[in-house]
Amino acid sequence: MKTFFENQYYLQLFFLIIGILSAIVGCFLGFGIMLFYLIVGIPQLISFSIRAFKKDEKSIIYIIYGIFILPVWIILLIFFSFRNEFIGANFLGTILIISLIYSPIMAIFYVYDAYKISKQIV
């Protein structure tokens, strides 16, 4: 279990650094910072899902991360499933736009939580 949390921390840190570099490069190449959200978000979603089924105690950062980030992925899934036929698109689109601001902060907190847990389990 200790090696899982250590590996998770280093993997999440790696994807965070690569995501930041891709955002910087993306700004110069003209496709913006949207690649950051995918490079960092997908591995964190997978890590979050794996940790959800582990029997360890969940930290408050982990719970807050789940409350704020899981709805974003669910909304994206709804948008891609229903295309333009979904009635609540304005409200859910507003949530997605707001998430563009707080999700990088939540990503940093998630990596910090992974670090804290990897050092806690010795």
Stockholm file with secondary structure:
# STOCKHOLM 1.0

chainA/1-122         MKTFFENQYYLQLFFLIIGILSAIVGCFLGFGIMLFYLIVGIPQLISFSIRAFKKDEKSIIYIIYGIFILPVWIILLIFFSFRNEFIGANFLGTILIISLIYSPIMAIFYVYDAYKISKQIV
#=GR chainA/1-122 SS CHHHHHHHHHHHHHHHHHHHHHHHHHHHHTSTTHHHHHHHHHHHHHHHHHHHTSCSCCCHHHHHHHHHHHHHHHHHHHHHHHTTCCTTHHHHHHHHHHHHHHHHHHHHHHHHHHHHHHHHCC
#=GC SS_cons         CHHHHHHHHHHHHHHHHHHHHHHHHHHHHTSTTHHHHHHHHHHHHHHHHHHHTSCSCCCHHHHHHHHHHHHHHHHHHHHHHHTTCCTTHHHHHHHHHHHHHHHHHHHHHHHHHHHHHHHHCC
//
